Amino acid sequence: MHRFLLPVALLAGIGAPDAAAQPAADNSFNPAVSLTLMGQHASYSDLDGLELPGFQLGGEAGLPEEGFSLDHSELTLSANIDPYYFGQLTAALASHDGETELELEEAFIETTALPHGLGLTFGRFFSGVGYLNSHHRHAWDFVDAPLPVQAFLGGGYYDDGVRLTWLAPTPLFLEFGVEAFRGGRFPAAADHGGDAGSYSAFVHLGGDVGTSHSWQVGLSRLWADAHERGGGHGHHHGHTHDDAPTFSGDSDLTIVDAVWKWAPGGNARSRSLVLQAEYFQRDEDGLVVVPEHSDTAYDGTQRGLYAQAVYRFSPRWRAGVRYDRLRSDNRAVDPATLADAGLADADGDAQRYSAMVDFATSEFARIRLQVTRSDIAGETGSALFLQYVMSLGAHGAH
């Protein structure tokens, strides 16, 4: 299949496991360049932003703007630096509330030649907690992130820090990892200066069953030290304001994830089925402040899950369904202040049902139609999305 490569783009295979063995004069040390263009038309009925009572939203949590809008358009440059290091930079261009913003999502260095299965990553990168979090938006199977990923990780958690991984020499895929981050983004959302503001640890285990099935399970833990973390509820994209309620204290998140993939004979290009689910539980303990009003000691436990199935029924067509659910159990010395901060529990669980169908003219171009029905805080609403995802240049597999 023909690839539309930019002049400085490279041969495929950059960052492959044997890349470190290539000589320095090889062209694979020139940067590969890829550009992903994304946008959609969104139509809402009885929905006004993403409102999640019992949860403080941050990061990129929220719904796309109604009508025509650009999603994240990503420019990525990547290459082997020498036989020992690989580097990647991803810049995201997006439109928020009528303003165009350029944000550096990733800029990291990764080792390629450490012994004994060890790997080191440093710079800015997506955390390895859970399953979906490490995937860029253009690799998602649905237009938006599941409710738990929005509520607990701000739509996707990345930060400045360092990660150490160990790939065990076992027949099954077994990977352990630990991370330390600056803590400048949600859910820590505070600049801790010389001290790390969040830490994580994770383990992933996977394998094959015959030639047609593969599986992976994971367990992750993210410890965040929040200091005057702003937020609220009902704001597009989770933008914060100076008069927004803040939370300071410990925010600890546990994630259990599982994925099962089926493809006849291992050929996923013709037919495949992917089942994916994650369970989240977060415990928070600290102080909630409503500026110029009051503050209260706060102790909260919040849970969420999502489960989805995506079926490729022909080489170009896929269909999928997803179910999201959230619940909060928040307590405070002063319940009125908790309510003013948007952290009072809803009467019931927040639930959402989504269905999508997409068509790919090639591995670089996809059009997606998605319908979503939500039941949050006793109010129902629906959303209809028509999205495009187009990639130009070198583009690695996900």
Legacy VTK file of the C-alpha trace (Angstrom):
# vtk DataFile Version 3.0
C-alpha trace
ASCII
DATASET POLYDATA
POINTS 398 float
0.000 0.000 0.000
1.339 3.376 -0.990
2.448 5.676 1.832
2.393 9.435 1.432
5.773 10.210 2.971
7.132 13.647 3.746
10.594 14.335 2.283
12.453 13.632 5.524
10.415 10.573 6.470
12.132 7.247 6.759
11.914 3.620 6.019
9.379 1.798 8.143
10.582 -0.051 11.203
12.044 2.844 13.201
12.131 1.903 16.832
11.906 -1.818 16.101
13.528 -4.114 18.679
16.557 -4.754 16.476
17.021 -1.090 15.550
19.915 -0.693 17.955
21.933 -3.214 15.953
21.816 -1.063 12.806
24.931 0.924 11.863
24.965 4.655 12.513
25.230 5.393 8.789
21.857 3.743 8.082
19.064 6.072 6.909
16.916 4.881 9.800
18.623 7.511 11.956
16.858 10.292 10.018
13.590 11.345 11.650
10.282 9.803 10.584
7.541 12.419 10.320
3.816 11.789 10.617
0.866 14.151 10.737
-2.552 13.037 11.979
-5.527 15.242 11.096
-8.671 14.808 13.195
-11.994 16.588 13.344
-15.695 15.975 13.790
-19.207 17.261 13.723
-20.966 16.884 17.087
-24.669 17.197 17.756
-26.085 17.113 21.309
-29.567 16.634 22.695
-30.164 17.513 26.377
-26.401 17.679 26.989
-24.488 20.778 28.088
-20.884 19.890 28.600
-19.730 16.907 30.620
-21.263 17.090 34.095
-20.190 14.415 36.580
-21.433 15.153 40.117
-19.024 13.678 42.660
-15.988 14.161 40.433
-13.573 17.040 39.914
-12.693 17.171 36.222
-9.371 18.311 34.837
-6.901 17.829 32.028
-8.668 17.323 28.697
-11.890 15.914 30.152
-14.996 17.102 28.347
-17.055 16.835 25.195
-16.075 18.104 21.742
-17.567 21.455 20.830
-20.990 21.292 19.204
-21.045 21.601 15.439
-17.922 21.395 13.309
-14.638 21.431 15.215
-11.069 20.271 15.025
-9.925 17.533 17.343
-6.276 17.023 18.234
-4.144 17.191 15.102
-0.812 15.602 15.974
2.627 16.112 14.461
5.113 13.406 15.436
8.842 13.163 14.761
10.718 10.042 15.813
14.014 8.313 15.144
16.839 6.315 16.615
19.387 8.799 17.929
22.257 6.316 17.927
22.546 2.597 18.731
21.563 3.315 22.337
18.663 5.811 22.255
15.353 6.422 20.496
13.612 9.817 20.572
10.087 11.004 19.829
8.237 14.318 19.899
4.475 14.750 19.502
2.865 18.183 19.333
-0.932 18.503 19.396
-2.832 21.356 17.768
-6.403 21.800 18.997
-9.174 24.381 19.162
-10.645 25.041 22.622
-13.431 27.555 23.180
-12.631 29.353 19.947
-8.896 29.551 20.627
-6.237 27.508 18.864
-3.718 25.923 21.222
-0.439 24.167 20.535
0.560 21.703 23.230
3.591 19.466 23.551
2.134 16.072 24.422
5.287 13.975 24.281
9.013 14.645 24.022
10.962 11.687 25.355
14.108 9.625 25.049
14.021 5.832 25.315
16.946 3.480 25.746
17.340 0.667 23.203
20.328 -1.332 24.440
20.109 -1.795 28.211
20.862 -5.366 29.325
18.640 -7.919 31.106
15.351 -6.649 29.647
15.616 -3.214 31.270
14.281 -0.073 29.623
14.496 3.586 30.623
12.297 6.428 29.344
12.717 10.058 30.351
11.137 13.328 29.261
7.409 13.919 28.725
5.321 10.851 27.925
2.000 9.120 28.535
1.951 7.050 31.700
1.885 3.267 31.345
-0.947 2.849 33.866
-3.966 0.961 32.618
-4.435 0.032 28.975
-6.032 2.922 27.058
-4.000 5.725 28.654
-0.841 5.025 26.663
-2.729 5.190 23.333
-2.902 8.474 21.425
-6.355 9.836 20.593
-6.145 8.873 16.922
-5.722 5.218 17.967
-8.923 5.179 20.054
-11.826 3.045 18.839
-14.379 5.702 19.797
-14.535 9.479 19.362
-14.227 10.209 23.087
-12.553 8.606 26.073
-14.632 6.411 28.415
-16.109 8.189 31.433
-13.604 6.683 33.928
-10.632 7.793 31.798
-12.122 11.297 31.673
-12.920 11.429 35.396
-9.770 9.818 36.813
-7.096 10.680 34.231
-8.377 13.889 32.653
-8.885 12.133 29.323
-5.312 10.837 29.339
-2.440 11.323 31.767
0.978 12.432 30.566
3.618 14.385 32.447
7.342 15.098 32.740
9.240 12.314 34.429
11.116 9.041 34.173
10.054 5.404 33.721
11.952 2.183 34.370
10.637 -1.077 32.929
11.768 -4.694 33.126
10.720 -7.312 30.587
10.991 -10.673 32.330
12.645 -13.581 30.450
9.515 -15.742 30.579
7.490 -17.588 27.911
4.589 -15.229 28.568
4.867 -11.476 28.094
5.563 -10.145 31.596
6.503 -6.494 32.104
6.992 -4.500 35.294
7.277 -0.721 35.390
7.664 2.171 37.806
7.335 5.890 37.052
7.999 9.191 38.802
6.460 12.423 37.464
6.723 16.124 38.174
3.001 16.188 38.987
2.177 19.234 36.890
-0.931 17.737 35.293
-4.227 16.307 36.505
-4.745 14.316 38.729
-1.838 15.877 40.661
-2.101 19.211 38.841
0.520 20.986 40.919
4.094 22.115 40.397
6.138 20.417 43.085
9.411 21.978 42.007
12.292 19.643 42.734
10.048 16.952 44.230
7.997 14.422 42.276
4.250 15.016 42.489
3.078 11.581 41.387
4.364 8.015 41.198
3.084 4.881 39.534
3.760 1.158 39.333
2.292 -1.365 36.927
2.557 -4.949 35.728
1.326 -6.335 32.404
0.951 -10.048 31.634
-0.050 -11.478 28.267
0.254 -14.321 25.825
-1.191 -16.187 22.853
-3.734 -18.990 22.703
-3.093 -20.839 19.466
-2.632 -18.713 16.359
-5.936 -16.833 16.519
-6.189 -15.569 20.106
-4.124 -13.304 22.342
-4.744 -11.756 25.744
-3.313 -9.283 28.222
-4.160 -8.308 31.790
-2.699 -5.536 33.888
-2.641 -4.031 37.361
-1.622 -0.405 37.944
-1.399 2.049 40.826
-0.993 5.831 40.561
-0.166 7.919 43.646
-0.736 11.667 43.140
-0.033 14.490 45.582
-2.551 17.183 44.678
-1.887 20.771 45.724
-4.743 23.211 45.073
-5.932 21.127 42.154
-8.574 23.183 40.398
-11.476 21.883 38.396
-15.179 21.604 38.782
-17.849 20.013 36.665
-19.677 20.791 33.479
-16.850 22.640 31.727
-15.806 21.796 28.206
-12.318 20.299 28.133
-12.017 20.567 31.902
-10.587 24.086 31.859
-10.094 25.573 35.317
-10.659 29.092 36.621
-9.215 31.149 39.464
-12.472 30.987 41.411
-12.900 27.242 40.921
-12.973 24.939 43.952
-9.657 23.276 44.739
-8.519 20.022 46.324
-5.251 19.418 48.194
-4.272 15.999 49.478
-3.649 12.410 48.435
-5.268 10.980 45.314
-4.515 7.267 44.816
-5.852 5.383 41.811
-5.904 1.620 41.144
-6.626 0.237 37.654
-7.268 -3.343 36.565
-7.365 -3.897 32.798
-7.986 -6.849 30.492
-7.903 -7.255 26.690
-8.746 -10.256 24.507
-8.073 -10.229 20.762
-9.243 -12.715 18.142
-8.136 -12.821 14.510
-8.424 -15.941 12.333
-4.940 -17.308 11.781
-3.505 -14.153 13.337
-4.551 -12.013 10.355
-6.360 -9.024 11.881
-6.667 -7.180 8.557
-9.589 -9.302 7.343
-11.592 -10.102 10.467
-10.992 -9.508 14.148
-12.706 -9.019 17.485
-11.240 -7.036 20.376
-12.779 -7.160 23.861
-11.428 -4.544 26.260
-12.324 -3.544 29.828
-10.857 -1.518 32.702
-11.916 -1.078 36.325
-10.890 2.033 38.310
-10.966 2.820 42.025
-9.677 6.068 43.504
-9.271 7.045 47.147
-8.841 10.732 47.991
-8.142 12.332 51.357
-7.487 16.003 51.941
-8.955 19.498 51.992
-11.566 20.986 49.652
-11.618 24.789 49.386
-14.321 26.907 47.783
-12.603 30.304 47.276
-13.985 33.154 49.382
-16.540 30.848 50.981
-15.405 27.853 53.036
-13.264 24.745 53.249
-13.764 21.245 54.595
-11.907 18.018 55.280
-12.796 15.540 52.535
-12.562 11.763 52.168
-13.782 10.167 48.953
-13.902 6.797 47.240
-14.833 6.726 43.566
-15.215 3.757 41.233
-15.694 3.344 37.531
-15.476 0.872 34.700
-15.923 0.552 31.005
-16.218 -2.439 28.688
-16.167 -2.410 24.915
-16.203 -4.750 21.944
-14.987 -3.829 18.459
-15.586 -6.204 15.552
-13.919 -5.897 12.162
-16.367 -7.702 9.888
-14.579 -6.858 6.642
-11.148 -5.402 5.802
-12.528 -1.830 5.718
-15.481 -1.908 8.121
-15.664 -2.109 11.906
-18.495 -1.817 14.424
-18.261 -1.402 18.172
-20.226 -0.923 21.386
-19.092 0.473 24.742
-20.570 0.771 28.219
-19.274 3.270 30.829
-20.191 3.559 34.516
-19.133 5.817 37.416
-20.011 5.975 41.122
-18.790 8.204 43.949
-18.932 7.825 47.723
-17.628 11.154 49.033
-17.766 12.337 52.634
-16.851 15.643 54.268
-17.079 17.428 57.622
-19.135 20.132 55.886
-21.424 18.544 53.262
-22.549 21.985 52.013
-19.000 22.915 50.977
-18.653 19.545 49.264
-21.816 20.280 47.294
-20.566 23.771 46.356
-17.407 22.127 44.995
-19.428 19.741 42.806
-18.252 16.719 44.796
-21.578 15.754 46.372
-22.663 12.268 45.340
-25.274 11.874 42.635
-28.457 9.962 43.437
-27.383 7.131 41.162
-24.503 5.895 39.031
-23.498 7.787 35.904
-23.960 5.517 32.901
-23.300 5.856 29.198
-23.922 3.634 26.173
-22.093 4.151 22.871
-22.199 2.480 19.461
-19.984 3.229 16.499
-19.313 2.105 12.950
-16.286 3.206 10.952
-14.976 2.810 7.416
-11.304 2.885 6.421
-10.290 3.503 2.830
-6.774 2.490 3.935
-4.788 2.127 7.135
-4.237 5.911 6.973
-7.826 7.164 6.548
-10.921 6.458 8.652
-14.429 7.918 8.902
-16.433 7.140 12.062
-20.092 7.553 13.032
-20.910 7.285 16.741
-24.069 7.653 18.802
-23.978 7.946 22.601
-26.754 7.841 25.170
-25.989 9.015 28.699
-27.829 8.845 32.021
-26.040 11.099 34.526
-27.476 12.467 37.782
-30.969 11.438 36.731
-30.778 13.336 33.445
-30.601 11.628 30.077
-29.022 13.000 26.939
-27.624 11.886 23.621
-24.799 12.764 21.266
-24.130 12.091 17.597
-20.593 12.323 16.191
-19.203 12.133 12.669
-15.402 12.019 12.850
-12.483 11.748 10.461
-8.979 10.509 11.308
-6.368 10.920 8.552
-2.639 10.164 8.831
0.055 11.491 6.518
3.596 10.179 6.563
5.229 7.368 8.458
2.803 5.771 10.860
3.621 2.894 13.184
1.280 0.165 14.323
-0.710 0.497 17.567
LINES 1 399
398 0 1 2 3 4 5 6 7 8 9 10 11 12 13 14 15 16 17 18 19 20 21 22 23 24 25 26 27 28 29 30 31 32 33 34 35 36 37 38 39 40 41 42 43 44 45 46 47 48 49 50 51 52 53 54 55 56 57 58 59 60 61 62 63 64 65 66 67 68 69 70 71 72 73 74 75 76 77 78 79 80 81 82 83 84 85 86 87 88 89 90 91 92 93 94 95 96 97 98 99 100 101 102 103 104 105 106 107 108 109 110 111 112 113 114 115 116 117 118 119 120 121 122 123 124 125 126 127 128 129 130 131 132 133 134 135 136 137 138 139 140 141 142 143 144 145 146 147 148 149 150 151 152 153 154 155 156 157 158 159 160 161 162 163 164 165 166 167 168 169 170 171 172 173 174 175 176 177 178 179 180 181 182 183 184 185 186 187 188 189 190 191 192 193 194 195 196 197 198 199 200 201 202 203 204 205 206 207 208 209 210 211 212 213 214 215 216 217 218 219 220 221 222 223 224 225 226 227 228 229 230 231 232 233 234 235 236 237 238 239 240 241 242 243 244 245 246 247 248 249 250 251 252 253 254 255 256 257 258 259 260 261 262 263 264 265 266 267 268 269 270 271 272 273 274 275 276 277 278 279 280 281 282 283 284 285 286 287 288 289 290 291 292 293 294 295 296 297 298 299 300 301 302 303 304 305 306 307 308 309 310 311 312 313 314 315 316 317 318 319 320 321 322 323 324 325 326 327 328 329 330 331 332 333 334 335 336 337 338 339 340 341 342 343 344 345 346 347 348 349 350 351 352 353 354 355 356 357 358 359 360 361 362 363 364 365 366 367 368 369 370 371 372 373 374 375 376 377 378 379 380 381 382 383 384 385 386 387 388 389 390 391 392 393 394 395 396 397
